[in-house]
Amino acid sequence: MESGPAVFAGTTFALFGTALLVWTGACVVHRAPVAYRVRPVLSATLATLFGVLFLVLGVGCFTRI
């Protein structure tokens, strides 16, 4: 019974984390701003940290299955 919500949450976290990391990487490669009105290094660093955090949360959900 509990594996259904864990799979859903893990998939959601993993997809969002992956998408955030890919989007941040694409912005950095093209020298586009990751977030407007924020220092570029700070916004890229925070977006990368949150992308990794969401991936870790997704893997954590999958280990509870």
N, CA, C and O atoms as a DFTB+ gen file, in Angstrom:
260 C
 N C O
     1  1       0.811      -1.194       0.000
     2  2       0.000       0.000       0.000
     3  2       0.858       1.263       0.000
     4  3       0.505       2.248      -0.649
     5  1       1.972       1.246       0.714
     6  2       2.773       2.455       0.824
     7  2       3.723       2.632      -0.344
     8  3       4.322       3.699      -0.482
     9  1       3.882       1.624      -1.189
    10  2       4.834       1.749      -2.285
    11  2       4.302       2.656      -3.397
    12  3       5.094       3.271      -4.111
    13  1       3.000       2.751      -3.558
    14  2       2.418       3.612      -4.592
    15  2       2.781       5.078      -4.413
    16  3       3.312       5.691      -5.339
    17  1       2.507       5.663      -3.231
    18  2       2.892       7.053      -3.021
    19  2       4.409       7.268      -3.076
    20  3       4.864       8.321      -3.523
    21  1       5.193       6.287      -2.628
    22  2       6.653       6.425      -2.671
    23  2       7.143       6.451      -4.110
    24  3       8.054       7.211      -4.439
    25  1       6.555       5.636      -4.966
    26  2       6.943       5.638      -6.377
    27  2       6.559       6.958      -7.027
    28  3       7.345       7.529      -7.782
    29  1       5.372       7.440      -6.745
    30  2       4.928       8.712      -7.314
    31  2       5.814       9.865      -6.853
    32  3       6.254      10.676      -7.668
    33  1       6.078       9.939      -5.551
    34  2       6.908      11.016      -5.019
    35  2       8.339      10.911      -5.539
    36  3       8.940      11.922      -5.902
    37  1       8.885       9.706      -5.578
    38  2      10.245       9.521      -6.077
    39  2      10.375       9.918      -7.534
    40  3      11.351      10.561      -7.921
    41  1       9.400       9.539      -8.341
    42  2       9.423       9.901      -9.752
    43  2       9.301      11.414      -9.932
    44  3       9.998      12.004     -10.758
    45  1       8.425      12.029      -9.168
    46  2       8.242      13.477      -9.258
    47  2       9.514      14.223      -8.858
    48  3       9.957      15.127      -9.566
    49  1      10.091      13.845      -7.733
    50  2      11.318      14.496      -7.287
    51  2      12.453      14.279      -8.284
    52  3      13.184      15.216      -8.605
    53  1      12.602      13.059      -8.772
    54  2      13.700      12.763      -9.691
    55  2      13.533      13.503     -11.022
    56  3      14.506      14.032     -11.559
    57  1      12.326      13.543     -11.549
    58  2      12.098      14.267     -12.807
    59  2      12.323      15.766     -12.640
    60  3      12.930      16.403     -13.501
    61  1      11.840      16.326     -11.547
    62  2      12.025      17.759     -11.330
    63  2      13.497      18.092     -11.122
    64  3      13.991      19.079     -11.668
    65  1      14.202      17.280     -10.337
    66  2      15.618      17.518     -10.113
    67  2      16.426      17.417     -11.393
    68  3      17.316      18.232     -11.637
    69  1      16.120      16.422     -12.208
    70  2      16.818      16.257     -13.486
    71  2      16.526      17.428     -14.411
    72  3      17.436      17.972     -15.036
    73  1      15.268      17.813     -14.501
    74  2      14.901      18.936     -15.365
    75  2      15.566      20.228     -14.893
    76  3      16.024      21.020     -15.716
    77  1      15.623      20.448     -13.600
    78  2      16.256      21.646     -13.070
    79  2      17.748      21.665     -13.380
    80  3      18.292      22.709     -13.738
    81  1      18.415      20.517     -13.248
    82  2      19.839      20.454     -13.560
    83  2      20.101      20.643     -15.051
    84  3      21.055      21.324     -15.426
    85  1      19.273      20.052     -15.901
    86  2      19.454      20.206     -17.353
    87  2      19.212      21.660     -17.756
    88  3      19.972      22.219     -18.547
    89  1      18.163      22.269     -17.217
    90  2      17.854      23.652     -17.549
    91  2      18.954      24.598     -17.066
    92  3      19.345      25.518     -17.783
    93  1      19.449      24.370     -15.854
    94  2      20.528      25.196     -15.321
    95  2      21.787      25.039     -16.161
    96  3      22.461      26.022     -16.468
    97  1      22.102      23.806     -16.532
    98  2      23.273      23.565     -17.373
    99  2      23.154      24.241     -18.725
   100  3      24.127      24.805     -19.225
   101  1      21.975      24.189     -19.321
   102  2      21.771      24.836     -20.619
   103  2      21.911      26.352     -20.501
   104  3      22.496      26.988     -21.378
   105  1      21.384      26.932     -19.431
   106  2      21.527      28.377     -19.228
   107  2      22.983      28.769     -19.024
   108  3      23.428      29.793     -19.544
   109  1      23.722      27.970     -18.278
   110  2      25.125      28.281     -18.021
   111  2      25.942      28.162     -19.301
   112  3      26.803      29.001     -19.565
   113  1      25.683      27.131     -20.095
   114  2      26.426      26.937     -21.341
   115  2      26.168      28.095     -22.305
   116  3      27.089      28.562     -22.975
   117  1      24.929      28.556     -22.376
   118  2      24.576      29.645     -23.292
   119  2      24.771      31.026     -22.671
   120  3      24.450      32.041     -23.289
   121  1      25.294      31.060     -21.454
   122  2      25.525      32.308     -20.710
   123  2      24.242      33.130     -20.575
   124  3      24.274      34.361     -20.591
   125  1      23.141      32.445     -20.444
   126  2      21.847      33.093     -20.210
   127  2      21.615      33.154     -18.698
   128  3      22.146      32.323     -17.962
   129  1      20.844      34.110     -18.235
   130  2      20.598      34.184     -16.792
   131  2      19.726      33.020     -16.313
   132  3      18.734      32.666     -16.950
   133  1      20.111      32.446     -15.199
   134  2      19.316      31.370     -14.603
   135  2      18.095      31.974     -13.909
   136  3      16.993      31.430     -13.984
   137  1      18.304      33.095     -13.241
   138  2      17.218      33.842     -12.603
   139  2      17.486      35.326     -12.822
   140  3      18.626      35.775     -12.705
   141  1      16.470      36.068     -13.131
   142  2      16.628      37.493     -13.388
   143  2      16.764      38.269     -12.083
   144  3      16.179      37.909     -11.062
   145  1      17.551      39.344     -12.141
   146  2      17.779      40.254     -11.018
   147  2      18.497      39.574      -9.856
   148  3      18.358      39.999      -8.709
   149  1      19.260      38.526     -10.143
   150  2      20.058      37.832      -9.140
   151  2      21.448      37.653      -9.736
   152  3      21.589      37.514     -10.951
   153  1      22.461      37.655      -8.898
   154  2      23.816      37.450      -9.403
   155  2      23.903      36.101     -10.101
   156  3      23.378      35.112      -9.589
   157  1      24.555      36.036     -11.260
   158  2      24.590      34.799     -12.053
   159  2      25.203      33.615     -11.324
   160  3      24.681      32.503     -11.403
   161  1      26.294      33.835     -10.621
   162  2      26.950      32.723      -9.927
   163  2      26.064      32.196      -8.801
   164  3      25.953      30.986      -8.606
   165  1      25.442      33.101      -8.068
   166  2      24.568      32.696      -6.969
   167  2      23.356      31.918      -7.481
   168  3      23.000      30.884      -6.916
   169  1      22.731      32.404      -8.533
   170  2      21.540      31.716      -9.042
   171  2      21.893      30.347      -9.624
   172  3      21.142      29.389      -9.434
   173  1      23.010      30.239     -10.323
   174  2      23.410      28.938     -10.875
   175  2      23.769      27.966      -9.754
   176  3      23.444      26.781      -9.826
   177  1      24.436      28.469      -8.724
   178  2      24.809      27.609      -7.600
   179  2      23.576      27.106      -6.857
   180  3      23.473      25.916      -6.559
   181  1      22.653      27.997      -6.561
   182  2      21.444      27.580      -5.838
   183  2      20.583      26.628      -6.665
   184  3      20.041      25.660      -6.132
   185  1      20.455      26.896      -7.954
   186  2      19.670      26.001      -8.801
   187  2      20.311      24.618      -8.873
   188  3      19.608      23.607      -8.870
   189  1      21.631      24.568      -8.938
   190  2      22.324      23.278      -8.964
   191  2      22.140      22.545      -7.644
   192  3      21.872      21.343      -7.631
   193  1      22.281      23.262      -6.535
   194  2      22.105      22.627      -5.223
   195  2      20.687      22.074      -5.051
   196  3      20.509      20.964      -4.549
   197  1      19.694      22.839      -5.462
   198  2      18.320      22.357      -5.339
   199  2      18.035      21.204      -6.298
   200  3      17.270      20.299      -5.964
   201  1      18.640      21.226      -7.483
   202  2      18.482      20.100      -8.404
   203  2      19.040      18.822      -7.817
   204  3      18.412      17.766      -7.902
   205  1      20.222      18.912      -7.220
   206  2      20.829      17.739      -6.576
   207  2      19.994      17.304      -5.375
   208  3      19.807      16.108      -5.150
   209  1      19.492      18.264      -4.607
   210  2      18.650      17.939      -3.454
   211  2      17.404      17.162      -3.877
   212  3      17.047      16.170      -3.241
   213  1      16.743      17.608      -4.944
   214  2      15.550      16.900      -5.407
   215  2      15.884      15.514      -5.935
   216  3      15.096      14.584      -5.760
   217  1      17.043      15.356      -6.583
   218  2      17.445      14.023      -7.023
   219  2      17.699      13.101      -5.830
   220  3      17.312      11.933      -5.857
   221  1      18.341      13.614      -4.794
   222  2      18.590      12.816      -3.589
   223  2      17.268      12.445      -2.919
   224  3      17.107      11.315      -2.458
   225  1      16.328      13.378      -2.860
   226  2      15.013      13.057      -2.292
   227  2      14.304      11.976      -3.103
   228  3      13.659      11.093      -2.537
   229  1      14.424      12.046      -4.437
   230  2      13.809      11.024      -5.274
   231  2      14.421       9.663      -5.033
   232  3      13.702       8.668      -4.935
   233  1      15.737       9.603      -4.936
   234  2      16.403       8.321      -4.657
   235  2      16.022       7.827      -3.267
   236  3      15.847       6.626      -3.060
   237  1      15.894       8.743      -2.316
   238  2      15.464       8.363      -0.963
   239  2      14.063       7.756      -0.960
   240  3      13.796       6.803      -0.228
   241  1      13.184       8.302      -1.767
   242  2      11.830       7.736      -1.875
   243  2      11.869       6.337      -2.491
   244  3      11.144       5.438      -2.067
   245  1      12.731       6.170      -3.500
   246  2      12.810       4.853      -4.135
   247  2      13.426       3.797      -3.229
   248  3      13.135       2.612      -3.389
   249  1      14.265       4.194      -2.287
   250  2      14.855       3.207      -1.373
   251  2      13.854       2.743      -0.318
   252  3      14.082       1.726       0.338
   253  1      12.765       3.461      -0.147
   254  2      11.747       3.072       0.840
   255  2      10.719       2.082       0.291
   256  3       9.819       1.648       1.010
   257  1      10.857       1.736      -0.968
   258  2       9.884       0.820      -1.581
   259  2      10.116      -0.582      -1.083
   260  3       9.402      -1.503      -1.479
